[in-house]
Amino acid sequence: MPKSKKLENKISEKLDKLVELLDNIDEARIINSDDPETWNSDTLYNLVANLKKAQQLLEDKKHSKEKDPWGEPLVLEAGLCTLVNEYQEDEEESEDF
């Protein structure tokens, strides 16, 4: 399977998860600053949890102790931002040939 196809699959899986999280995050829109009846701590705690999960999907997961040759933490799993960047670079390289 070509590299870009593998990246497409990984990106697609992560995007599906992100869309689900964004739907959950959107539920917090019921909170209205002018209406105390809408103020709900459970909604806010759920918002925090979903925002953290979304951030984890977007960012690389890095090893806390092991370092690469440049002293940076090793990437255990590429985040969505990195995967999309790699995909775009791979597509640009393919166009050059």
Stockholm file with secondary structure:
# STOCKHOLM 1.0

chainA/1-97         MPKSKKLENKISEKLDKLVELLDNIDEARIINSDDPETWNSDTLYNLVANLKKAQQLLEDKKHSKEKDPWGEPLVLEAGLCTLVNEYQEDEEESEDF
#=GR chainA/1-97 SS CCHHHHHHHHHHHHHHHHHHHHHHHHGGGGCBTTBGGGCCHHHHHHHHHHHHHHHHHHSCEEEEEEECTTSCEEEEECCHHHHHHHHHHHHHHHHHC
#=GC SS_cons        CCHHHHHHHHHHHHHHHHHHHHHHHHGGGGCBTTBGGGCCHHHHHHHHHHHHHHHHHHSCEEEEEEECTTSCEEEEECCHHHHHHHHHHHHHHHHHC
//
